[in-house]
Amino acid sequence: MAGATGGAGSSNPSPAPAPKILLAKPGLVTTGSVSSKLIRSGAAGGGGGGAEDESVSLRSRLPPIGSLNLLSDSWEFHTDRFLPFLTDNTDFTVVGVIGPPGVGKSTIMNELYGFDGSSPGMLPPFAIQSEDIRAMARHCTVGIEPRISAERLILLDTQPVFSPSVLAEMMRPDGSSTISVLGGESLSSELAHELMGIQLGVLLASICHILLVISDGVHDINMWRLMLTVDLLKHGIPDLSSLTPSHSQNSNLGSDKEGKDKVLEGGEEYLAAPIFVHTKLRDQDITPRNFVHLRKALAQFFSSSTFVKEKCGNTTKEHLVSSVPPNMPSTDLDSTLPNLFLVPCKSKVDSPRAQYESYTSMLWKLRDQVLSMNCPSFARTISERDWLRNSAKIWELVKNSPIIAEYCKTLQSSGMFRR
């Protein structure tokens, strides 16, 4: 397995412990069940007594259940909570997701993880909206929730953007925001909510290898607009691997500013490879003709964007047509266009007479595409642990970005948001 190191050079080498795997959503199961799952996944087999001792030892080292979010509801980044699950392995892939509420973000991430919902008693890695939560118009993902698979695939599920429930939770009676999103500046809840979506997009585009951008239906282009804004405002955020250890350890403001200026002088920038996914589509929405038109519209929308210029290296025609019938003319498939994937409604089932593939089949194809992509790499090789530490530094740069702060002032002066 990637990330495991051998014990060569010794007559009786002791096997290196396998990396821990974060399986279930914290808070949905008890401490005992989570610990037992972690032991079964991350510890080598052994006797009953040794396993119990190891279980107690591991449980004492793990963060409290329910506190593993990278990004909390107070919009603060926490590295100590997820760090015990990471190793010094350098062969890993980070996949993030962003989208509005109810479009299937957590469902898609569960599919990428390889979760088999048919197994009795198994909880999904990411909680999905129940009928009760949907009826109450609430969201079930807060901030950024991470999971990591045995293949060292780091998955980042995120709270929804454009979410009325997120806005309602952060709004004070006077309309101001309870969350500080820009260096302690007091903002209206609507403006803070708008900036949170942008900051989340900039962070994911800076720390992920692959970013899934999920939209609801075929006509919703709000996520396209958001990602175009992310691309415009991301400038000045450096390549994650270019950040030096000393940059994160500066404790005073002067040192922080000096460290940031040093980083920005390097001129290295990085951008995750996006896959634009449209879900909940009807049969008439996923015809070959509509697919080609949507891809051309997407390409035109992002024609001047870095998202088109920074392409993954092995996006093949097979992947490009994976969401449409096999009779798609190859001349309509330009590999320079953005990656687009269409997922039908969940109610659609497999049928021999079906003209297009089912919801389940399309999710599996999306998983195959993501896992086979030769996605962009950071400028320098880094370990999982360094990736996490540097992600925290990137988040500080995002929250203190002068470009995003200037954009905030522009929005304030536009009259679109209350002061």
JOQUIGI-V443283 format. One record per pair of residues at least 24 apart in sequence whose C-alpha atoms are under 7 Angstrom apart, sorted by the first residue. I is the first residue (numbers start at 1). GAP is how many residues later the second one is. If there is no record, write none. Layout:
BEGIN
i=[I,I]
gap=[GAP,GAP]
END
This chain:
BEGIN
i=[1,2,2,2,2,3,3,3,3,3,17,18,18,19,19,19,20,21,21,21,21,22,22,22,22,23,23,24,24,24,24,25,25,25,26,26,27,27,31,35,69,69,69,69,70,70,70,71,71,72,72,73,73,74,75,77,79,79,79,83,86,86,87,87,88,88,88,89,89,90,90,90,90,92,92,93,93,93,93,94,94,94,94,94,94,95,95,95,95,95,95,95,96,96,96,96,96,96,96,96,97,97,97,97,97,97,98,98,98,98,98,99,99,99,99,99,99,100,100,100,100,101,101,101,101,103,103,103,103,106,108,109,109,111,111,112,113,137,138,139,161,167,181,182,182,183,183,187,188,188,190,191,198,198,199,201,201,202,202,203,203,205,205,206,206,206,206,207,207,208,209,209,209,209,209,210,210,210,210,211,211,211,211,212,212,212,212,213,213,213,213,214,214,214,215,215,215,216,216,216,217,217,217,217,218,218,218,231,231,233,233,236,237,237,238,238,238,238,238,238,239,239,239,239,239,240,240,240,240,241,241,241,241,243,248,272,273,273,273,273,273,273,274,274,275,275,276,276,276,277,277,277,278,278,278,279,279,279,279,280,280,280,280,281,281,281,282,282,286,286,287,288,288,288,292,295,298,299,299,308,308,312,312,312,312,313,313,314,314,315,319,322,323,325]
gap=[150,87,89,149,150,84,85,86,87,88,26,24,25,66,67,68,65,64,127,128,129,63,125,126,127,102,124,99,100,101,102,100,101,102,39,40,38,39,34,24,74,75,76,77,74,75,76,72,73,70,71,69,70,105,104,315,309,310,313,302,298,299,297,298,295,296,297,294,295,291,292,293,294,60,61,59,60,61,116,59,60,61,114,115,116,59,60,61,113,114,115,116,59,60,61,108,112,114,115,116,59,60,61,114,115,116,60,62,114,115,116,61,62,114,115,116,124,60,61,62,63,38,59,60,62,111,112,113,176,51,255,46,48,252,256,255,36,28,27,26,36,26,218,217,218,216,217,232,230,231,227,226,28,32,199,26,29,28,32,192,195,66,67,34,64,65,66,33,184,64,63,64,166,167,168,62,63,64,165,61,62,63,64,62,63,64,65,61,62,63,64,62,63,64,62,63,64,62,63,64,61,62,63,64,60,63,67,74,75,170,171,28,32,160,25,26,29,30,31,32,29,30,31,139,140,138,150,151,154,137,138,139,141,147,145,104,34,37,38,39,102,103,33,65,64,65,63,64,65,63,64,65,63,64,65,63,64,65,66,63,64,65,66,62,63,64,62,63,38,56,37,36,37,40,40,45,40,38,39,29,30,61,62,63,64,61,62,59,60,58,50,43,39,31]
END
